[in-house]
Amino acid sequence: MAANTLPQGRKIKLPSINWKPISRWATIIGAIIFVMWLGDRIGDNPRNYAVVTINGILIGGIYAIIAVGIVMINKASGVFNFAHGAMMLVTAWFFLSFYNTDQFDMVAVIGLVAVTIGLFITMSDWRDITKPRRLIIGAVAGVIIVLLMTIQGNDWRLIRAIIGAMVVATLLGLCIERFAIRPLMGQPVFTMILMTLALDRIFVGLTNFFFPSIDSAIPIFSNLTDLGLPRNFEIDVINVIPQIERALRIPSDSVVVFLLATAAFIAFILFFQYTNVGLSMRATAENQVLAQSVGLRVRAILAAAWIAATLLAMVAGVLFGGGNSLGPTMPGLALIVFPAVLLGGIESIGGAFVGGIVIGLGQTWGDQLFQSEAGTQLVPYVILMIVLIFKPDGLFGQKRIERI
């Protein structure tokens, strides 16, 4: 037998290496190097970075609302909704259309409301359309909605736009669940993920066909001074950071957008925690078979989850369009927000808010440090990689152990 061969059946046992201490020390050393580099970049003028920090928190409020909508669908059906950004774009464009127009085709408006109410009544079963009580309630609600959607005058255009966009968002959520997601129930999750990717491309194509392909602002925050708000809020931090010689100026529209986004998040939390529909969504998200066995109407609950997610997409799209602009790049926001979802935990609604703030801070700080859009294009995905390596379940995610 040759000297460099082993007898048959024998194995070479290599020494094992404990990589945990190595990775921990590598992370600490990398953090120290980054902090030293960061301090050198900031220099003696931290004013810009104080402004960037505040702007990152304000932008993070929008990201948090987007992340909550994605988490909602994931909790209800276990699917990452890649069409969320396109849903934001579609509903925001309809909001702007109702906001700028007071002349409507009554036949089209009545048809839109009738189809929406019909699908809403039959969320779980087509036979529900024959129940007289539901028909009467639906007819009365339809008349009120049509009147609010077609009311004329500039003083009513905000109400008209909100009601019209909510109707479109409800119809969009119902159609997605009824005609795209429900036929795939029982199929592999990857199939439904591909369906959401297809819906994203379809919605983007339709908006490019029917709406302008240029950036447009939603002028809902243009008259804040008429409400008694200043054009800019001034924050005095001279006593906190001596290097800053004058107060920081933050645009009032950015502050209002953040406050409205936070209010929408709190309202959704209250709805999800304390209403019967919200509790039913939580039960269905845990176990659909068990929820159905105790009498819950799982189909209707899943449809309600898609309606809630689409309404959240509408809120995020309108707020972002009012604070920034509405255009073809809006669907890309959902891709930026996915790291926020994973950072907070894909099943944690509170974690989605925290993740949105962190991603907003990382993005604005990256743009300032690199003096380019590297923060927008790079930092969220670097955070995503770090989260997947060191905390795959997220900061507030639940660890699930499957026993075989």
C-alpha positions, 0 to 999 in steps of 0.5 A, a space after each residue: 500500500 502506498 504511503 500516502 493512502 489510507 486503508 479503506 473505510 478510514 476517514 481523516 478527522 479535521 480539527 473543528 473551528 469555533 467561528 462564533 468568537 471569530 465572527 464576534 470579534 470581526 464585527 466589533 473591529 469592523 464597528 470600531 473602524 466604521 465609527 472612526 471613519 464616520 467621525 472623520 467624515 462628520 468633522 467639525 460641522 455636525 449640523 448637516 448630520 443632525 438634519 439628516 438624522 431628523 429627516 431619516 426619522 421622518 422618512 422612516 415613518 412612511 417606510 413603516 406604513 409600507 412595511 406594515 402593509 407587507 407584514 399584514 399580507 405575510 401574516 394572513 397568507 404567508 406571502 411576501 407581496 411584491 406588488 405593494 409598491 405598485 398598489 401604492 402607485 395605482 391608489 395614489 394616482 386615483 386619489 390625485 385624479 379625484 382631487 383635481 377633478 369635479 366632473 364625473 361620468 355618473 354611470 362610471 362612478 355608479 358602476 365602480 361603486 356597485 361592483 365594489 359593494 357587490 364583491 364586498 358583500 360576497 367576500 366569502 360566498 356568492 350566495 350572500 348577494 341574495 340576502 335582503 338585509 345585506 342588499 339594503 345596507 349595500 344600496 344605502 351605503 352605495 348611494 352615500 358613497 356615490 354622493 360623496 365621490 361626485 360632490 363638486 367644489 374645491 372645498 370638498 375635493 379632499 373628502 372626494 379624493 379620500 372616498 374615491 381612493 378608498 373605493 378604488 383601494 377596496 376594489 383593488 384588494 378584493 379583486 387581487 384576493 378573489 381572482 389572483 390569490 384565492 385560486 392558488 390556495 393550496 399551491 406552493 407559496 412560491 407560486 403566489 409570490 410569482 403571482 404578486 410579481 406578475 401583479 406588480 408588472 401589470 399595475 405598473 404597466 396600466 398606470 404608465 398607460 392611463 396616467 402621466 409617466 412624469 413625477 407629479 406632486 399631490 398638493 395636499 400639504 401646499 396650504 399648511 400655512 393657511 392652517 396656522 402652521 409655519 413653513 418650517 419648524 425650528 429645533 434649537 439644539 445649540 445647548 445640546 450640540 455646541 458646534 451648531 450655531 443656529 436652530 435646525 429648520 425642518 419643513 412642516 410638510 415632512 413633520 405632518 407626513 410623519 405624524 399622519 403616518 404614525 397616526 395611521 399606524 396607531 389606528 391600524 394597531 388598535 384595529 388589529 388588536 381590539 376589533 372582532 375583524 382584527 382578532 379574526 385576522 390574528 387567529 387566521 394568521 396563526 392557523 387557517 384550518 383551526 380558525 375555520 374549524 371554530 367557525 371563522 369565515 377564512 375566505 372573508 377574513 383573507 379578503 379583509 386582510 387584502 383590503 386593509 393592506 391596500 388601504 395602507 398602501 393608499 395611505 403610504 402612496 398619498 403621504 409620500 406623493 404629498 411630501 415628495 412626488 408621485 411617479 414611476 419610481 414609487 414601486 421601488 419603495 417596496 423593495 427598499 422597505 423589505 429590509 425593514 420588514 426582515 429587520 423588525 421580524 416578518 410577523 411583527 407589526 411593531 417591529 415593522 415600524 422600528 425597521 422602517 425608522 432604522 432603514 430611513 436613518 440608514 438611507 439618509 446617512 448613507 446619502 450624506 456620507 457618500 454624497 450620492 444615492 449610495 444610501 438609497 441603493 446600497 445601505 438598505 440591502 447591506 442592513 438586509 445582509 447583516 440581519 439575515 446573517 446575525 438575526 434571521 428572525 428579526 429583532 422582534 420575530 418569532 422563532 418557530 421550531 418544526 418537529 418531525 
